[in-house]
Amino acid sequence: MLKTRIKVSKVENLTDARYFAAMGADYLGFCCNTGTEYFCSPARIKEIASWVEGPVIVPEFEGWQEESEVRELLESGIGGAVHFGILADYTGRFGVPVFRDFIFENTIAGEAVAGTEFPVIRTDTPYSSLNDDSIKRIQSLALQHKVFLDLPFQADELSEILEKLPVYGLILRGGKEEKTGFKSFAEMDRIFMLLET
C-alpha cells in the first residue's frame, strides 16, 4: 500500500503500464489528443489495458477536444475516469470521475477548483523553489478538495512533500522506452520505495 494515491500520465507503452500497475499506481493515463507526441489510439489503450490489472484507465485530453468525441470514447468502454487540461470548459457530466488541470500560479482560491472531483494543481516550479506562501496556498487547497499535485520534485524530497502538503495524490509521468520492452526505472524505484507504508 502507498502513502498517497498515484496517477501516472502519458503512459504509451506496455513496459510503463505493467511497471506502474505492479508498483501500485491507482490510475494510468493515456493521451488521447491526436497528433501529439504521446498520443495513444483507443485500440492501443485497449490492448495495453488488457495486460494490466488494478489501475483505473484514464483517457487524457490535454488539448481542446470536441465534447462529443470525449463522450464517444468513454461510452466505448475505455476509461473509468477522464483527465482534462486547462483549456477544458465542459459544463456537462461525463458519468466518471473527472481530473482537471489548474495552473497553480493562476489558482487564487478554493472555489476556482470547485466542481471537479480531482483538481490537479500544476506548476513548473520545482518543489525546492516553492516559497512559504506557495506552500500555504497548496495546503489550503488540499484541505478543501481532493487535490492531485503535479510539480517537479526529487525523490529525496518526497517524504517532506507528503508531510507538508496533505494532497490527495501525486501525478507521475510515463515516458519513452529506451528500446522496445526495455526501460530503466531507477529513479521511479526510489520514489515508490519512499511511497510504501
Contacts in CASP RR format, 6 or more apart in sequence:
PFRMAT RR
TARGET T0000
AUTHOR 0000-0000-0000
METHOD contacts of the structure
MODEL  1
MLKTRIKVSKVENLTDARYFAAMGADYLGFCCNTGTEYFCSPARIKEIAS
WVEGPVIVPEFEGWQEESEVRELLESGIGGAVHFGILADYTGRFGVPVFR
DFIFENTIAGEAVAGTEFPVIRTDTPYSSLNDDSIKRIQSLALQHKVFLD
LPFQADELSEILEKLPVYGLILRGGKEEKTGFKSFAEMDRIFMLLET
1 196 0 8 1.000
1 197 0 8 1.000
2 24 0 8 1.000
2 192 0 8 1.000
2 195 0 8 1.000
2 196 0 8 1.000
2 197 0 8 1.000
3 162 0 8 1.000
3 195 0 8 1.000
3 196 0 8 1.000
3 197 0 8 1.000
4 162 0 8 1.000
4 167 0 8 1.000
4 168 0 8 1.000
4 169 0 8 1.000
4 170 0 8 1.000
4 195 0 8 1.000
5 26 0 8 1.000
5 27 0 8 1.000
5 148 0 8 1.000
5 168 0 8 1.000
5 169 0 8 1.000
5 170 0 8 1.000
6 20 0 8 1.000
6 24 0 8 1.000
6 25 0 8 1.000
6 26 0 8 1.000
6 27 0 8 1.000
6 169 0 8 1.000
6 170 0 8 1.000
6 172 0 8 1.000
6 195 0 8 1.000
7 25 0 8 1.000
7 26 0 8 1.000
7 27 0 8 1.000
7 28 0 8 1.000
7 29 0 8 1.000
7 58 0 8 1.000
7 83 0 8 1.000
7 99 0 8 1.000
7 118 0 8 1.000
7 148 0 8 1.000
7 169 0 8 1.000
7 170 0 8 1.000
7 171 0 8 1.000
7 172 0 8 1.000
8 16 0 8 1.000
8 20 0 8 1.000
8 25 0 8 1.000
8 27 0 8 1.000
8 28 0 8 1.000
8 29 0 8 1.000
8 55 0 8 1.000
8 171 0 8 1.000
8 172 0 8 1.000
8 173 0 8 1.000
8 174 0 8 1.000
9 29 0 8 1.000
9 31 0 8 1.000
9 60 0 8 1.000
9 83 0 8 1.000
9 150 0 8 1.000
9 171 0 8 1.000
9 172 0 8 1.000
9 173 0 8 1.000
9 174 0 8 1.000
10 29 0 8 1.000
10 30 0 8 1.000
10 31 0 8 1.000
10 38 0 8 1.000
10 60 0 8 1.000
10 173 0 8 1.000
10 174 0 8 1.000
10 175 0 8 1.000
11 17 0 8 1.000
11 20 0 8 1.000
11 28 0 8 1.000
11 29 0 8 1.000
11 30 0 8 1.000
11 40 0 8 1.000
11 48 0 8 1.000
11 174 0 8 1.000
11 175 0 8 1.000
12 30 0 8 1.000
12 31 0 8 1.000
12 38 0 8 1.000
12 39 0 8 1.000
12 40 0 8 1.000
12 174 0 8 1.000
12 175 0 8 1.000
12 176 0 8 1.000
13 48 0 8 1.000
13 175 0 8 1.000
13 176 0 8 1.000
13 177 0 8 1.000
13 181 0 8 1.000
13 183 0 8 1.000
14 48 0 8 1.000
14 51 0 8 1.000
14 181 0 8 1.000
15 177 0 8 1.000
15 181 0 8 1.000
15 182 0 8 1.000
15 183 0 8 1.000
16 174 0 8 1.000
16 175 0 8 1.000
16 177 0 8 1.000
16 183 0 8 1.000
17 28 0 8 1.000
17 48 0 8 1.000
17 49 0 8 1.000
17 51 0 8 1.000
17 52 0 8 1.000
18 51 0 8 1.000
18 52 0 8 1.000
19 183 0 8 1.000
19 185 0 8 1.000
19 188 0 8 1.000
20 28 0 8 1.000
20 55 0 8 1.000
20 172 0 8 1.000
20 174 0 8 1.000
21 28 0 8 1.000
21 52 0 8 1.000
21 53 0 8 1.000
21 54 0 8 1.000
21 55 0 8 1.000
23 188 0 8 1.000
23 192 0 8 1.000
24 54 0 8 1.000
24 55 0 8 1.000
24 192 0 8 1.000
25 55 0 8 1.000
25 172 0 8 1.000
26 55 0 8 1.000
26 56 0 8 1.000
27 55 0 8 1.000
27 56 0 8 1.000
27 57 0 8 1.000
27 58 0 8 1.000
27 81 0 8 1.000
27 99 0 8 1.000
28 49 0 8 1.000
28 52 0 8 1.000
28 55 0 8 1.000
28 56 0 8 1.000
28 57 0 8 1.000
28 58 0 8 1.000
29 57 0 8 1.000
29 58 0 8 1.000
29 59 0 8 1.000
29 60 0 8 1.000
29 83 0 8 1.000
30 40 0 8 1.000
30 44 0 8 1.000
30 45 0 8 1.000
30 48 0 8 1.000
30 57 0 8 1.000
30 58 0 8 1.000
30 59 0 8 1.000
30 60 0 8 1.000
31 38 0 8 1.000
31 39 0 8 1.000
31 40 0 8 1.000
31 60 0 8 1.000
31 62 0 8 1.000
32 39 0 8 1.000
32 40 0 8 1.000
32 42 0 8 1.000
32 45 0 8 1.000
32 59 0 8 1.000
32 60 0 8 1.000
32 61 0 8 1.000
32 65 0 8 1.000
32 73 0 8 1.000
33 39 0 8 1.000
33 60 0 8 1.000
33 61 0 8 1.000
33 62 0 8 1.000
33 63 0 8 1.000
33 65 0 8 1.000
36 62 0 8 1.000
38 175 0 8 1.000
40 48 0 8 1.000
42 73 0 8 1.000
42 76 0 8 1.000
42 78 0 8 1.000
45 57 0 8 1.000
45 59 0 8 1.000
45 78 0 8 1.000
46 78 0 8 1.000
49 57 0 8 1.000
49 78 0 8 1.000
56 79 0 8 1.000
56 80 0 8 1.000
56 81 0 8 1.000
57 78 0 8 1.000
57 79 0 8 1.000
57 80 0 8 1.000
58 79 0 8 1.000
58 80 0 8 1.000
58 81 0 8 1.000
58 82 0 8 1.000
58 83 0 8 1.000
58 99 0 8 1.000
59 70 0 8 1.000
59 73 0 8 1.000
59 74 0 8 1.000
59 78 0 8 1.000
59 79 0 8 1.000
59 82 0 8 1.000
59 83 0 8 1.000
60 82 0 8 1.000
60 83 0 8 1.000
60 85 0 8 1.000
61 70 0 8 1.000
61 82 0 8 1.000
61 83 0 8 1.000
61 84 0 8 1.000
61 85 0 8 1.000
61 88 0 8 1.000
62 84 0 8 1.000
62 85 0 8 1.000
62 101 0 8 1.000
63 85 0 8 1.000
63 87 0 8 1.000
64 87 0 8 1.000
64 88 0 8 1.000
67 90 0 8 1.000
67 92 0 8 1.000
70 82 0 8 1.000
70 90 0 8 1.000
70 94 0 8 1.000
71 94 0 8 1.000
73 79 0 8 1.000
74 80 0 8 1.000
74 82 0 8 1.000
74 94 0 8 1.000
74 95 0 8 1.000
74 96 0 8 1.000
79 96 0 8 1.000
80 96 0 8 1.000
80 97 0 8 1.000
81 96 0 8 1.000
81 97 0 8 1.000
81 98 0 8 1.000
81 99 0 8 1.000
81 117 0 8 1.000
81 118 0 8 1.000
82 94 0 8 1.000
82 96 0 8 1.000
82 97 0 8 1.000
82 98 0 8 1.000
82 99 0 8 1.000
83 98 0 8 1.000
83 99 0 8 1.000
83 100 0 8 1.000
83 101 0 8 1.000
83 120 0 8 1.000
84 90 0 8 1.000
84 98 0 8 1.000
84 99 0 8 1.000
84 100 0 8 1.000
84 101 0 8 1.000
85 100 0 8 1.000
85 101 0 8 1.000
86 101 0 8 1.000
86 102 0 8 1.000
86 103 0 8 1.000
86 122 0 8 1.000
88 100 0 8 1.000
88 101 0 8 1.000
97 117 0 8 1.000
97 118 0 8 1.000
98 116 0 8 1.000
98 117 0 8 1.000
98 118 0 8 1.000
99 116 0 8 1.000
99 117 0 8 1.000
99 118 0 8 1.000
99 119 0 8 1.000
99 120 0 8 1.000
99 148 0 8 1.000
100 113 0 8 1.000
100 116 0 8 1.000
100 118 0 8 1.000
100 119 0 8 1.000
100 120 0 8 1.000
101 120 0 8 1.000
101 122 0 8 1.000
101 150 0 8 1.000
102 112 0 8 1.000
102 113 0 8 1.000
102 119 0 8 1.000
102 120 0 8 1.000
102 121 0 8 1.000
102 122 0 8 1.000
103 122 0 8 1.000
103 123 0 8 1.000
104 121 0 8 1.000
104 122 0 8 1.000
104 123 0 8 1.000
104 125 0 8 1.000
104 134 0 8 1.000
104 137 0 8 1.000
104 138 0 8 1.000
104 151 0 8 1.000
105 123 0 8 1.000
105 125 0 8 1.000
107 113 0 8 1.000
107 121 0 8 1.000
107 137 0 8 1.000
107 141 0 8 1.000
110 140 0 8 1.000
110 141 0 8 1.000
110 144 0 8 1.000
110 145 0 8 1.000
113 119 0 8 1.000
113 121 0 8 1.000
113 141 0 8 1.000
113 145 0 8 1.000
113 147 0 8 1.000
114 145 0 8 1.000
116 145 0 8 1.000
117 146 0 8 1.000
118 146 0 8 1.000
118 147 0 8 1.000
118 148 0 8 1.000
118 168 0 8 1.000
119 141 0 8 1.000
119 145 0 8 1.000
119 146 0 8 1.000
119 147 0 8 1.000
119 148 0 8 1.000
120 147 0 8 1.000
120 148 0 8 1.000
120 149 0 8 1.000
120 150 0 8 1.000
120 171 0 8 1.000
121 138 0 8 1.000
121 141 0 8 1.000
121 147 0 8 1.000
121 148 0 8 1.000
121 149 0 8 1.000
121 150 0 8 1.000
121 151 0 8 1.000
121 167 0 8 1.000
122 150 0 8 1.000
122 151 0 8 1.000
122 171 0 8 1.000
123 150 0 8 1.000
123 151 0 8 1.000
124 151 0 8 1.000
124 152 0 8 1.000
125 134 0 8 1.000
125 151 0 8 1.000
125 152 0 8 1.000
126 151 0 8 1.000
126 152 0 8 1.000
126 153 0 8 1.000
127 151 0 8 1.000
127 152 0 8 1.000
127 153 0 8 1.000
127 154 0 8 1.000
127 157 0 8 1.000
127 161 0 8 1.000
128 153 0 8 1.000
128 154 0 8 1.000
128 157 0 8 1.000
130 138 0 8 1.000
130 151 0 8 1.000
135 164 0 8 1.000
135 165 0 8 1.000
138 147 0 8 1.000
138 149 0 8 1.000
138 165 0 8 1.000
138 167 0 8 1.000
139 164 0 8 1.000
139 165 0 8 1.000
139 166 0 8 1.000
141 147 0 8 1.000
142 149 0 8 1.000
142 165 0 8 1.000
142 166 0 8 1.000
142 167 0 8 1.000
142 168 0 8 1.000
143 166 0 8 1.000
145 168 0 8 1.000
146 168 0 8 1.000
147 167 0 8 1.000
147 168 0 8 1.000
147 169 0 8 1.000
148 167 0 8 1.000
148 168 0 8 1.000
148 169 0 8 1.000
148 170 0 8 1.000
148 171 0 8 1.000
149 161 0 8 1.000
149 165 0 8 1.000
149 167 0 8 1.000
149 169 0 8 1.000
149 170 0 8 1.000
149 171 0 8 1.000
150 170 0 8 1.000
150 171 0 8 1.000
153 161 0 8 1.000
155 187 0 8 1.000
155 190 0 8 1.000
155 191 0 8 1.000
155 194 0 8 1.000
158 191 0 8 1.000
158 194 0 8 1.000
158 195 0 8 1.000
159 194 0 8 1.000
161 170 0 8 1.000
172 188 0 8 1.000
172 191 0 8 1.000
175 183 0 8 1.000
176 183 0 8 1.000
177 183 0 8 1.000
178 184 0 8 1.000
END
